Amino acid sequence: MTDSPTSDSASAATGLLRGLRTVRQLRPDALPENVLPNILEVARRWGGAGNRQPSEFVVVRDRHTQRRL
């Protein structure tokens, strides 16, 4: 049996999800400007609870505001 493109992408996605880890400590440096749109695009497409629960994303760059939050 040969792997189809669909099974290859499913295997890649499964490998990616198995490799995810919870971040418990954040780095103090800011994200590069070109990374943030990619992260937000993935987050926007990531379903939660059958897409029945609305999601909101807020980007806070000001250090004072971050500490207050």
All heavy atoms as TSV, in Angstrom:
chain	resi	resn	atom	element	x	y	z
A	1	MET	N	N	0.847	-1.173	0.000
A	1	MET	CA	C	0.000	0.000	0.000
A	1	MET	C	C	0.893	1.238	0.000
A	1	MET	O	O	1.845	1.342	0.748
A	1	MET	CB	C	-0.881	-0.042	1.255
A	1	MET	CG	C	-1.820	1.117	1.342
A	1	MET	SD	S	-3.048	0.779	2.604
A	1	MET	CE	C	-2.756	2.129	3.677
A	2	THR	N	N	0.582	2.202	-0.845
A	2	THR	CA	C	1.383	3.430	-0.907
A	2	THR	C	C	0.670	4.541	-0.172
A	2	THR	O	O	-0.553	4.563	-0.083
A	2	THR	CB	C	1.624	3.859	-2.373
A	2	THR	OG1	O	0.358	4.102	-2.976
A	2	THR	CG2	C	2.388	2.793	-3.132
A	3	ASP	N	N	1.461	5.464	0.338
A	3	ASP	CA	C	0.893	6.609	1.035
A	3	ASP	C	C	0.353	7.605	0.027
A	3	ASP	O	O	0.999	7.924	-0.951
A	3	ASP	CB	C	1.945	7.295	1.907
A	3	ASP	CG	C	2.284	6.466	3.132
A	3	ASP	OD1	O	1.431	5.683	3.569
A	3	ASP	OD2	O	3.401	6.624	3.657
A	4	SER	N	N	-0.837	8.095	0.277
A	4	SER	CA	C	-1.416	9.136	-0.566
A	4	SER	C	C	-1.041	10.483	0.019
A	4	SER	O	O	-0.637	10.572	1.178
A	4	SER	CB	C	-2.933	8.977	-0.627
A	4	SER	OG	O	-3.493	9.300	0.630
A	5	PRO	N	N	-1.166	11.556	-0.764
A	5	PRO	CA	C	-0.897	12.895	-0.210
A	5	PRO	C	C	-1.743	13.195	1.023
A	5	PRO	O	O	-1.292	13.845	1.943
A	5	PRO	CB	C	-1.237	13.839	-1.362
A	5	PRO	CG	C	-1.091	13.017	-2.587
A	5	PRO	CD	C	-1.483	11.610	-2.179
A	6	THR	N	N	-2.975	12.669	1.045
A	6	THR	CA	C	-3.849	12.913	2.192
A	6	THR	C	C	-3.309	12.231	3.437
A	6	THR	O	O	-3.255	12.825	4.508
A	6	THR	CB	C	-5.272	12.423	1.900
A	6	THR	OG1	O	-5.758	13.082	0.731
A	6	THR	CG2	C	-6.207	12.700	3.061
A	7	SER	N	N	-2.879	10.976	3.303
A	7	SER	CA	C	-2.362	10.279	4.479
A	7	SER	C	C	-1.018	10.869	4.908
A	7	SER	O	O	-0.701	10.892	6.095
A	7	SER	CB	C	-2.239	8.777	4.226
A	7	SER	OG	O	-1.286	8.506	3.224
A	8	ASP	N	N	-0.228	11.368	3.963
A	8	ASP	CA	C	1.029	12.034	4.313
A	8	ASP	C	C	0.764	13.287	5.130
A	8	ASP	O	O	1.424	13.533	6.143
A	8	ASP	CB	C	1.829	12.406	3.060
A	8	ASP	CG	C	2.434	11.200	2.370
A	8	ASP	OD1	O	2.495	10.118	3.000
A	8	ASP	OD2	O	2.836	11.343	1.206
A	9	SER	N	N	-0.209	14.091	4.697
A	9	SER	CA	C	-0.502	15.321	5.434
A	9	SER	C	C	-1.145	15.002	6.786
A	9	SER	O	O	-0.895	15.701	7.768
A	9	SER	CB	C	-1.378	16.265	4.618
A	9	SER	OG	O	-2.612	15.668	4.323
A	10	ALA	N	N	-1.943	13.945	6.853
A	10	ALA	CA	C	-2.531	13.548	8.133
A	10	ALA	C	C	-1.442	13.086	9.095
A	10	ALA	O	O	-1.463	13.422	10.280
A	10	ALA	CB	C	-3.559	12.442	7.925
A	11	SER	N	N	-0.462	12.352	8.584
A	11	SER	CA	C	0.649	11.908	9.426
A	11	SER	C	C	1.467	13.093	9.915
A	11	SER	O	O	1.886	13.134	11.074
A	11	SER	CB	C	1.556	10.948	8.650
A	11	SER	OG	O	0.871	9.769	8.334
A	12	ALA	N	N	1.687	14.057	9.038
A	12	ALA	CA	C	2.443	15.247	9.423
A	12	ALA	C	C	1.688	16.034	10.496
A	12	ALA	O	O	2.280	16.497	11.471
A	12	ALA	CB	C	2.705	16.129	8.206
A	13	ALA	N	N	0.382	16.173	10.323
A	13	ALA	CA	C	-0.424	16.904	11.307
A	13	ALA	C	C	-0.433	16.168	12.642
A	13	ALA	O	O	-0.309	16.795	13.699
A	13	ALA	CB	C	-1.849	17.088	10.793
A	14	THR	N	N	-0.550	14.860	12.613
A	14	THR	CA	C	-0.540	14.081	13.844
A	14	THR	C	C	0.795	14.226	14.564
A	14	THR	O	O	0.841	14.417	15.775
A	14	THR	CB	C	-0.809	12.595	13.539
A	14	THR	OG1	O	-2.087	12.486	12.910
A	14	THR	CG2	C	-0.797	11.762	14.799
A	15	GLY	N	N	1.883	14.176	13.805
A	15	GLY	CA	C	3.203	14.365	14.401
A	15	GLY	C	C	3.356	15.734	15.026
A	15	GLY	O	O	3.912	15.873	16.119
A	16	LEU	N	N	2.851	16.743	14.342
A	16	LEU	CA	C	2.917	18.107	14.875
A	16	LEU	C	C	2.134	18.208	16.181
A	16	LEU	O	O	2.631	18.746	17.171
A	16	LEU	CB	C	2.361	19.107	13.858
A	16	LEU	CG	C	2.208	20.533	14.362
A	16	LEU	CD1	C	3.575	21.180	14.558
A	16	LEU	CD2	C	1.371	21.345	13.414
A	17	LEU	N	N	0.917	17.696	16.208
A	17	LEU	CA	C	0.087	17.784	17.406
A	17	LEU	C	C	0.682	17.006	18.572
A	17	LEU	O	O	0.611	17.443	19.718
A	17	LEU	CB	C	-1.328	17.292	17.106
A	17	LEU	CG	C	-2.128	18.180	16.158
A	17	LEU	CD1	C	-3.454	17.510	15.800
A	17	LEU	CD2	C	-2.373	19.540	16.767
A	18	ARG	N	N	1.302	15.882	18.292
A	18	ARG	CA	C	1.938	15.112	19.365
A	18	ARG	C	C	3.149	15.829	19.944
A	18	ARG	O	O	3.523	15.602	21.080
A	18	ARG	CB	C	2.355	13.742	18.850
A	18	ARG	CG	C	1.179	12.828	18.658
A	18	ARG	CD	C	1.612	11.458	18.243
A	18	ARG	NE	N	0.446	10.599	18.133
A	18	ARG	CZ	C	0.405	9.488	17.459
A	18	ARG	NH1	N	1.479	9.070	16.814
A	18	ARG	NH2	N	-0.687	8.770	17.412
A	19	GLY	N	N	3.750	16.692	19.155
A	19	GLY	CA	C	4.927	17.412	19.611
A	19	GLY	C	C	4.631	18.711	20.341
A	19	GLY	O	O	5.539	19.350	20.862
A	20	LEU	N	N	3.361	19.116	20.396
A	20	LEU	CA	C	3.003	20.367	21.066
A	20	LEU	C	C	3.196	20.252	22.575
A	20	LEU	O	O	2.913	19.223	23.165
A	20	LEU	CB	C	1.548	20.742	20.774
A	20	LEU	CG	C	1.222	21.134	19.343
A	20	LEU	CD1	C	-0.270	21.417	19.202
A	20	LEU	CD2	C	2.022	22.337	18.918
A	21	ARG	N	N	3.665	21.308	23.163
A	21	ARG	CA	C	3.867	21.353	24.609
A	21	ARG	C	C	3.287	22.653	25.153
A	21	ARG	O	O	3.278	23.679	24.488
A	21	ARG	CB	C	5.359	21.297	24.962
A	21	ARG	CG	C	6.052	20.040	24.470
A	21	ARG	CD	C	5.563	18.822	25.268
A	21	ARG	NE	N	6.178	17.610	24.773
A	21	ARG	CZ	C	5.570	16.705	24.015
A	21	ARG	NH1	N	4.337	16.895	23.633
A	21	ARG	NH2	N	6.173	15.616	23.632
A	22	THR	N	N	2.847	22.601	26.383
A	22	THR	CA	C	2.321	23.790	27.040
A	22	THR	C	C	3.486	24.660	27.495
A	22	THR	O	O	4.415	24.182	28.135
A	22	THR	CB	C	1.466	23.390	28.257
A	22	THR	OG1	O	0.399	22.569	27.805
A	22	THR	CG2	C	0.903	24.607	28.949
A	23	VAL	N	N	3.406	25.936	27.171
A	23	VAL	CA	C	4.446	26.877	27.581
A	23	VAL	C	C	4.114	27.366	28.986
A	23	VAL	O	O	3.031	27.874	29.232
A	23	VAL	CB	C	4.524	28.068	26.598
A	23	VAL	CG1	C	5.520	29.099	27.100
A	23	VAL	CG2	C	4.888	27.581	25.213
A	24	ARG	N	N	5.050	27.211	29.884
A	24	ARG	CA	C	4.825	27.618	31.268
A	24	ARG	C	C	5.592	28.885	31.624
A	24	ARG	O	O	5.324	29.509	32.619
A	24	ARG	CB	C	5.219	26.496	32.210
A	24	ARG	CG	C	4.504	25.204	31.878
A	24	ARG	CD	C	3.946	24.568	33.103
A	24	ARG	NE	N	3.354	23.290	32.775
A	24	ARG	CZ	C	2.072	23.084	32.687
A	24	ARG	NH1	N	1.233	24.060	32.900
A	24	ARG	NH2	N	1.591	21.900	32.402
A	25	GLN	N	N	6.556	29.238	30.806
A	25	GLN	CA	C	7.313	30.457	31.049
A	25	GLN	C	C	7.584	31.117	29.693
A	25	GLN	O	O	8.109	30.479	28.787
A	25	GLN	CB	C	8.630	30.143	31.746
A	25	GLN	CG	C	9.412	31.380	32.124
A	25	GLN	CD	C	10.623	31.031	32.968
A	25	GLN	OE1	O	10.888	29.883	33.256
A	25	GLN	NE2	N	11.358	32.039	33.340
A	26	LEU	N	N	7.213	32.373	29.580
A	26	LEU	CA	C	7.371	33.087	28.319
A	26	LEU	C	C	8.698	33.821	28.275
A	26	LEU	O	O	9.221	34.250	29.310
A	26	LEU	CB	C	6.219	34.077	28.142
A	26	LEU	CG	C	4.818	33.470	28.155
A	26	LEU	CD1	C	3.774	34.559	28.055
A	26	LEU	CD2	C	4.659	32.456	27.050
A	27	ARG	N	N	9.224	33.968	27.097
A	27	ARG	CA	C	10.452	34.733	26.924
A	27	ARG	C	C	10.135	36.222	26.995
A	27	ARG	O	O	9.063	36.649	26.600
A	27	ARG	CB	C	11.080	34.394	25.578
A	27	ARG	CG	C	11.567	32.961	25.501
A	27	ARG	CD	C	12.045	32.614	24.136
A	27	ARG	NE	N	12.986	33.612	23.647
A	27	ARG	CZ	C	13.775	33.430	22.617
A	27	ARG	NH1	N	13.749	32.297	21.964
A	27	ARG	NH2	N	14.592	34.377	22.228
A	28	PRO	N	N	11.082	37.027	27.453
A	28	PRO	CA	C	10.822	38.456	27.591
A	28	PRO	C	C	10.899	39.243	26.286
A	28	PRO	O	O	10.357	40.338	26.186
A	28	PRO	CB	C	11.908	38.922	28.558
A	28	PRO	CG	C	13.021	37.954	28.356
A	28	PRO	CD	C	12.366	36.642	28.030
A	29	ASP	N	N	11.544	38.679	25.262
A	29	ASP	CA	C	11.699	39.426	24.015
A	29	ASP	C	C	10.438	39.333	23.157
A	29	ASP	O	O	9.687	38.376	23.231
A	29	ASP	CB	C	12.927	38.951	23.235
A	29	ASP	CG	C	12.978	37.440	23.060
A	29	ASP	OD1	O	12.513	36.720	23.960
A	29	ASP	OD2	O	13.474	36.971	22.031
A	30	ALA	N	N	10.214	40.368	22.362
A	30	ALA	CA	C	9.016	40.438	21.517
A	30	ALA	C	C	9.137	39.489	20.328
A	30	ALA	O	O	10.240	39.148	19.890
A	30	ALA	CB	C	8.824	41.866	21.015
A	31	LEU	N	N	7.984	39.088	19.812
A	31	LEU	CA	C	7.963	38.275	18.595
A	31	LEU	C	C	8.398	39.120	17.407
A	31	LEU	O	O	8.064	40.306	17.333
A	31	LEU	CB	C	6.545	37.782	18.304
A	31	LEU	CG	C	5.992	36.683	19.176
A	31	LEU	CD1	C	4.523	36.468	18.844
A	31	LEU	CD2	C	6.767	35.412	18.975
A	32	PRO	N	N	9.091	38.531	16.470
A	32	PRO	CA	C	9.391	39.267	15.243
A	32	PRO	C	C	8.091	39.636	14.516
A	32	PRO	O	O	7.111	38.890	14.561
A	32	PRO	CB	C	10.205	38.268	14.415
A	32	PRO	CG	C	10.734	37.277	15.393
A	32	PRO	CD	C	9.716	37.214	16.495
A	33	GLU	N	N	8.072	40.778	13.881
A	33	GLU	CA	C	6.870	41.277	13.201
A	33	GLU	C	C	6.309	40.286	12.186
A	33	GLU	O	O	5.101	40.182	12.023
A	33	GLU	CB	C	7.176	42.598	12.489
A	33	GLU	CG	C	7.258	43.780	13.417
A	33	GLU	CD	C	5.922	44.147	14.039
A	33	GLU	OE1	O	4.885	44.040	13.360
A	33	GLU	OE2	O	5.930	44.544	15.206
A	34	ASN	N	N	7.171	39.550	11.496
A	34	ASN	CA	C	6.688	38.645	10.439
A	34	ASN	C	C	6.106	37.345	10.995
A	34	ASN	O	O	5.479	36.592	10.263
A	34	ASN	CB	C	7.804	38.346	9.443
A	34	ASN	CG	C	8.975	37.623	10.083
A	34	ASN	OD1	O	9.207	37.731	11.281
A	34	ASN	ND2	N	9.721	36.908	9.279
A	35	VAL	N	N	6.272	37.054	12.284
A	35	VAL	CA	C	5.771	35.812	12.878
A	35	VAL	C	C	4.321	35.948	13.342
A	35	VAL	O	O	3.523	35.025	13.208
A	35	VAL	CB	C	6.682	35.390	14.056
A	35	VAL	CG1	C	6.118	34.199	14.802
A	35	VAL	CG2	C	8.085	35.093	13.552
A	36	LEU	N	N	3.975	37.088	13.884
A	36	LEU	CA	C	2.650	37.287	14.469
A	36	LEU	C	C	1.490	37.005	13.509
A	36	LEU	O	O	0.550	36.300	13.887
A	36	LEU	CB	C	2.537	38.692	15.063
A	36	LEU	CG	C	1.263	38.982	15.823
A	36	LEU	CD1	C	1.073	38.016	16.980
A	36	LEU	CD2	C	1.266	40.410	16.313
A	37	PRO	N	N	1.508	37.496	12.266
A	37	PRO	CA	C	0.378	37.175	11.364
A	37	PRO	C	C	0.195	35.672	11.147
A	37	PRO	O	O	-0.934	35.190	11.073
A	37	PRO	CB	C	0.751	37.873	10.054
A	37	PRO	CG	C	1.677	38.961	10.461
A	37	PRO	CD	C	2.439	38.432	11.645
A	38	ASN	N	N	1.292	34.929	11.090
A	38	ASN	CA	C	1.185	33.473	10.916
A	38	ASN	C	C	0.549	32.812	12.133
A	38	ASN	O	O	-0.300	31.929	12.010
A	38	ASN	CB	C	2.558	32.861	10.658
A	38	ASN	CG	C	3.137	33.298	9.347
A	38	ASN	OD1	O	2.420	33.622	8.411
A	38	ASN	ND2	N	4.454	33.324	9.274
A	39	ILE	N	N	0.953	33.237	13.319
A	39	ILE	CA	C	0.385	32.684	14.544
A	39	ILE	C	C	-1.104	32.990	14.627
A	39	ILE	O	O	-1.917	32.120	14.956
A	39	ILE	CB	C	1.126	33.237	15.776
A	39	ILE	CG1	C	2.555	32.693	15.804
A	39	ILE	CG2	C	0.385	32.900	17.067
A	39	ILE	CD1	C	3.429	33.313	16.855
A	40	LEU	N	N	-1.475	34.214	14.314
A	40	LEU	CA	C	-2.891	34.586	14.367
A	40	LEU	C	C	-3.716	33.836	13.322
A	40	LEU	O	O	-4.868	33.472	13.578
A	40	LEU	CB	C	-3.047	36.098	14.198
A	40	LEU	CG	C	-2.523	36.935	15.369
A	40	LEU	CD1	C	-2.592	38.420	15.024
A	40	LEU	CD2	C	-3.283	36.633	16.642
A	41	GLU	N	N	-3.147	33.588	12.166
A	41	GLU	CA	C	-3.868	32.825	11.129
A	41	GLU	C	C	-4.122	31.395	11.586
A	41	GLU	O	O	-5.215	30.863	11.420
A	41	GLU	CB	C	-3.083	32.848	9.817
A	41	GLU	CG	C	-3.736	32.087	8.696
A	41	GLU	CD	C	-5.081	32.653	8.256
A	41	GLU	OE1	O	-5.379	33.832	8.542
A	41	GLU	OE2	O	-5.840	31.903	7.611
A	42	VAL	N	N	-3.132	30.764	12.181
A	42	VAL	CA	C	-3.314	29.406	12.694
A	42	VAL	C	C	-4.344	29.408	13.815
A	42	VAL	O	O	-5.240	28.562	13.860
A	42	VAL	CB	C	-1.968	28.817	13.178
A	42	VAL	CG1	C	-2.181	27.514	13.944
A	42	VAL	CG2	C	-1.039	28.599	11.999
A	43	ALA	N	N	-4.252	30.357	14.724
A	43	ALA	CA	C	-5.202	30.444	15.835
A	43	ALA	C	C	-6.625	30.666	15.328
A	43	ALA	O	O	-7.577	30.090	15.856
A	43	ALA	CB	C	-4.789	31.567	16.786
A	44	ARG	N	N	-6.760	31.487	14.315
A	44	ARG	CA	C	-8.090	31.772	13.763
A	44	ARG	C	C	-8.720	30.522	13.167
A	44	ARG	O	O	-9.926	30.306	13.266
A	44	ARG	CB	C	-7.969	32.847	12.686
A	44	ARG	CG	C	-9.288	33.310	12.118
A	44	ARG	CD	C	-9.075	34.361	11.047
A	44	ARG	NE	N	-8.513	33.827	9.829
A	44	ARG	CZ	C	-9.212	33.187	8.872
A	44	ARG	NH1	N	-10.496	33.017	9.016
A	44	ARG	NH2	N	-8.619	32.740	7.795
A	45	ARG	N	N	-7.921	29.668	12.569
A	45	ARG	CA	C	-8.435	28.459	11.919
A	45	ARG	C	C	-8.586	27.283	12.878
A	45	ARG	O	O	-9.191	26.281	12.548
A	45	ARG	CB	C	-7.514	28.051	10.776
A	45	ARG	CG	C	-7.539	29.034	9.638
A	45	ARG	CD	C	-6.536	28.628	8.572
A	45	ARG	NE	N	-6.562	29.534	7.469
A	45	ARG	CZ	C	-7.325	29.378	6.395
A	45	ARG	NH1	N	-8.125	28.347	6.304
A	45	ARG	NH2	N	-7.289	30.254	5.423
A	46	TRP	N	N	-7.990	27.391	14.055
A	46	TRP	CA	C	-8.014	26.302	15.020
A	46	TRP	C	C	-9.406	26.224	15.624
A	46	TRP	O	O	-9.867	27.148	16.260
A	46	TRP	CB	C	-6.980	26.559	16.113
A	46	TRP	CG	C	-6.641	25.343	16.889
A	46	TRP	CD1	C	-7.314	24.863	17.969
A	46	TRP	CD2	C	-5.556	24.460	16.656
A	46	TRP	NE1	N	-6.712	23.735	18.420
A	46	TRP	CE2	C	-5.630	23.459	17.634
A	46	TRP	CE3	C	-4.541	24.413	15.725
A	46	TRP	CZ2	C	-4.710	22.414	17.700
A	46	TRP	CZ3	C	-3.631	23.378	15.796
A	46	TRP	CH2	C	-3.720	22.394	16.761
A	47	GLY	N	N	-10.092	25.109	15.442
A	47	GLY	CA	C	-11.452	24.957	15.947
A	47	GLY	C	C	-11.458	24.611	17.427
A	47	GLY	O	O	-10.545	23.986	17.939
A	48	GLY	N	N	-12.479	25.017	18.087
A	48	GLY	CA	C	-12.644	24.685	19.487
A	48	GLY	C	C	-14.086	24.319	19.760
A	48	GLY	O	O	-14.993	25.052	19.395
A	49	ALA	N	N	-14.304	23.170	20.366
A	49	ALA	CA	C	-15.655	22.711	20.732
A	49	ALA	C	C	-16.607	22.767	19.540
A	49	ALA	O	O	-17.695	23.310	19.622
A	49	ALA	CB	C	-16.181	23.519	21.909
A	50	GLY	N	N	-16.166	22.234	18.425
A	50	GLY	CA	C	-17.021	22.208	17.244
A	50	GLY	C	C	-17.294	23.582	16.666
A	50	GLY	O	O	-18.303	23.790	16.025
A	51	ASN	N	N	-16.410	24.525	16.928
A	51	ASN	CA	C	-16.542	25.902	16.453
A	51	ASN	C	C	-17.807	26.583	16.973
A	51	ASN	O	O	-18.318	27.503	16.372
A	51	ASN	CB	C	-16.496	25.972	14.927
A	51	ASN	CG	C	-15.121	25.669	14.409
A	51	ASN	OD1	O	-14.132	25.970	15.060
A	51	ASN	ND2	N	-15.051	25.054	13.259
A	52	ARG	N	N	-18.329	26.113	18.088
A	52	ARG	CA	C	-19.527	26.722	18.665
A	52	ARG	C	C	-19.190	27.843	19.632
A	52	ARG	O	O	-20.046	28.639	19.964
A	52	ARG	CB	C	-20.358	25.662	19.373
A	52	ARG	CG	C	-20.999	24.669	18.413
A	52	ARG	CD	C	-21.829	23.703	19.199
A	52	ARG	NE	N	-20.927	22.936	20.065
A	52	ARG	CZ	C	-20.897	21.616	20.134
A	52	ARG	NH1	N	-21.721	20.914	19.434
A	52	ARG	NH2	N	-20.054	21.003	20.926
A	53	GLN	N	N	-17.954	27.867	20.098
A	53	GLN	CA	C	-17.553	28.898	21.050
A	53	GLN	C	C	-16.735	29.952	20.318
A	53	GLN	O	O	-15.724	29.642	19.720
A	53	GLN	CB	C	-16.730	28.293	22.174
A	53	GLN	CG	C	-17.483	27.258	22.979
A	53	GLN	CD	C	-16.593	26.616	24.033
A	53	GLN	OE1	O	-15.451	26.979	24.209
A	53	GLN	NE2	N	-17.149	25.639	24.716
A	54	PRO	N	N	-17.175	31.199	20.363
A	54	PRO	CA	C	-16.428	32.249	19.669
A	54	PRO	C	C	-15.073	32.484	20.343
A	54	PRO	O	O	-14.930	32.310	21.548
A	54	PRO	CB	C	-17.316	33.479	19.787
A	54	PRO	CG	C	-18.170	33.210	20.977
A	54	PRO	CD	C	-18.352	31.727	21.047
A	55	SER	N	N	-14.108	32.842	19.555
A	55	SER	CA	C	-12.766	33.133	20.063
A	55	SER	C	C	-12.417	34.576	19.748
A	55	SER	O	O	-12.839	35.113	18.722
A	55	SER	CB	C	-11.732	32.231	19.399
A	55	SER	OG	O	-11.990	30.891	19.687
A	56	GLU	N	N	-11.669	35.168	20.642
A	56	GLU	CA	C	-11.157	36.517	20.417
A	56	GLU	C	C	-9.675	36.506	20.719
A	56	GLU	O	O	-9.226	35.831	21.641
A	56	GLU	CB	C	-11.857	37.532	21.331
A	56	GLU	CG	C	-13.315	37.720	21.001
A	56	GLU	CD	C	-13.959	38.782	21.873
A	56	GLU	OE1	O	-13.232	39.630	22.422
A	56	GLU	OE2	O	-15.184	38.751	21.998
A	57	PHE	N	N	-8.915	37.249	19.930
A	57	PHE	CA	C	-7.479	37.339	20.119
A	57	PHE	C	C	-7.116	38.806	20.283
A	57	PHE	O	O	-7.590	39.653	19.538
A	57	PHE	CB	C	-6.737	36.746	18.915
A	57	PHE	CG	C	-7.121	35.323	18.648
A	57	PHE	CD1	C	-8.064	35.021	17.685
A	57	PHE	CD2	C	-6.558	34.300	19.379
A	57	PHE	CE1	C	-8.440	33.708	17.433
A	57	PHE	CE2	C	-6.932	32.984	19.148
A	57	PHE	CZ	C	-7.862	32.687	18.177
A	58	VAL	N	N	-6.297	39.067	21.260
A	58	VAL	CA	C	-5.851	40.424	21.526
A	58	VAL	C	C	-4.329	40.419	21.553
A	58	VAL	O	O	-3.722	39.600	22.237
A	58	VAL	CB	C	-6.386	40.931	22.887
A	58	VAL	CG1	C	-5.887	42.330	23.183
A	58	VAL	CG2	C	-7.904	40.871	22.911
A	59	VAL	N	N	-3.731	41.310	20.784
A	59	VAL	CA	C	-2.280	41.446	20.766
A	59	VAL	C	C	-1.927	42.671	21.590
A	59	VAL	O	O	-2.378	43.771	21.299
A	59	VAL	CB	C	-1.750	41.592	19.321
A	59	VAL	CG1	C	-0.241	41.797	19.330
A	59	VAL	CG2	C	-2.138	40.378	18.501
A	60	VAL	N	N	-1.146	42.441	22.634
A	60	VAL	CA	C	-0.726	43.530	23.515
A	60	VAL	C	C	0.788	43.640	23.428
A	60	VAL	O	O	1.502	42.710	23.772
A	60	VAL	CB	C	-1.158	43.263	24.979
A	60	VAL	CG1	C	-0.691	44.390	25.892
A	60	VAL	CG2	C	-2.657	43.069	25.062
A	61	ARG	N	N	1.266	44.771	22.968
A	61	ARG	CA	C	2.709	44.978	22.810
A	61	ARG	C	C	3.304	45.852	23.916
A	61	ARG	O	O	4.492	45.797	24.163
A	61	ARG	CB	C	2.992	45.607	21.460
A	61	ARG	CG	C	2.620	44.691	20.305
A	61	ARG	CD	C	3.018	45.323	18.993
A	61	ARG	NE	N	2.645	44.513	17.878
A	61	ARG	CZ	C	3.397	43.553	17.353
A	61	ARG	NH1	N	4.561	43.283	17.874
A	61	ARG	NH2	N	2.976	42.858	16.328
A	62	ASP	N	N	2.483	46.627	24.577
A	62	ASP	CA	C	2.965	47.531	25.608
A	62	ASP	C	C	3.274	46.743	26.888
A	62	ASP	O	O	2.402	46.063	27.436
A	62	ASP	CB	C	1.903	48.601	25.885
A	62	ASP	CG	C	2.335	49.560	26.967
A	62	ASP	OD1	O	3.292	50.325	26.735
A	62	ASP	OD2	O	1.708	49.520	28.048
A	63	ARG	N	N	4.518	46.825	27.375
A	63	ARG	CA	C	4.945	46.068	28.556
A	63	ARG	C	C	4.131	46.422	29.800
A	63	ARG	O	O	3.776	45.551	30.592
A	63	ARG	CB	C	6.429	46.304	28.840
A	63	ARG	CG	C	7.332	45.721	27.814
A	63	ARG	CD	C	7.489	44.248	28.042
A	63	ARG	NE	N	8.411	43.727	27.038
A	63	ARG	CZ	C	8.415	42.481	26.649
A	63	ARG	NH1	N	7.577	41.636	27.164
A	63	ARG	NH2	N	9.260	42.066	25.747
A	64	HIS	N	N	3.836	47.689	29.984
A	64	HIS	CA	C	3.061	48.108	31.154
A	64	HIS	C	C	1.670	47.458	31.131
A	64	HIS	O	O	1.195	46.935	32.137
A	64	HIS	CB	C	2.957	49.641	31.204
A	64	HIS	CG	C	2.133	50.131	32.349
A	64	HIS	ND1	N	2.555	50.032	33.662
A	64	HIS	CD2	C	0.907	50.701	32.385
A	64	HIS	CE1	C	1.623	50.529	34.442
A	64	HIS	NE2	N	0.613	50.950	33.696
A	65	THR	N	N	1.035	47.469	29.990
A	65	THR	CA	C	-0.290	46.860	29.854
A	65	THR	C	C	-0.208	45.345	30.068
A	65	THR	O	O	-1.055	44.759	30.729
A	65	THR	CB	C	-0.887	47.168	28.473
A	65	THR	OG1	O	-0.947	48.586	28.314
A	65	THR	CG2	C	-2.284	46.592	28.327
A	66	GLN	N	N	0.832	44.717	29.536
A	66	GLN	CA	C	1.010	43.274	29.733
A	66	GLN	C	C	1.121	42.945	31.207
A	66	GLN	O	O	0.514	41.986	31.681
A	66	GLN	CB	C	2.258	42.791	28.992
A	66	GLN	CG	C	2.100	42.775	27.501
A	66	GLN	CD	C	3.397	42.432	26.797
A	66	GLN	OE1	O	4.482	42.400	27.388
A	66	GLN	NE2	N	3.295	42.186	25.505
A	67	ARG	N	N	1.902	43.717	31.940
A	67	ARG	CA	C	2.059	43.455	33.382
A	67	ARG	C	C	0.733	43.646	34.113
A	67	ARG	O	O	0.422	42.887	35.039
A	67	ARG	CB	C	3.124	44.386	33.958
A	67	ARG	CG	C	4.513	43.961	33.597
A	67	ARG	CD	C	5.557	44.787	34.346
A	67	ARG	NE	N	6.806	44.709	33.626
A	67	ARG	CZ	C	7.316	45.656	32.853
A	67	ARG	NH1	N	6.684	46.802	32.704
A	67	ARG	NH2	N	8.452	45.487	32.218
A	68	ARG	N	N	-0.031	44.651	33.715
A	68	ARG	CA	C	-1.333	44.881	34.356
A	68	ARG	C	C	-2.302	43.738	34.096
A	68	ARG	O	O	-3.107	43.410	34.953
A	68	ARG	CB	C	-1.926	46.201	33.871
A	68	ARG	CG	C	-1.182	47.401	34.454
A	68	ARG	CD	C	-1.759	48.730	34.007
A	68	ARG	NE	N	-3.211	48.755	34.053
A	68	ARG	CZ	C	-3.976	49.401	33.196
A	68	ARG	NH1	N	-3.429	50.087	32.211
A	68	ARG	NH2	N	-5.278	49.381	33.299
A	69	LEU	N	N	-2.230	43.167	32.915
A	69	LEU	CA	C	-3.115	42.047	32.596
A	69	LEU	C	C	-2.731	40.817	33.370
A	69	LEU	O	O	-3.495	39.988	33.740
A	69	LEU	CB	C	-3.069	41.747	31.085
A	69	LEU	CG	C	-3.694	42.803	30.203
A	69	LEU	CD1	C	-3.410	42.488	28.735
A	69	LEU	CD2	C	-5.185	42.880	30.437
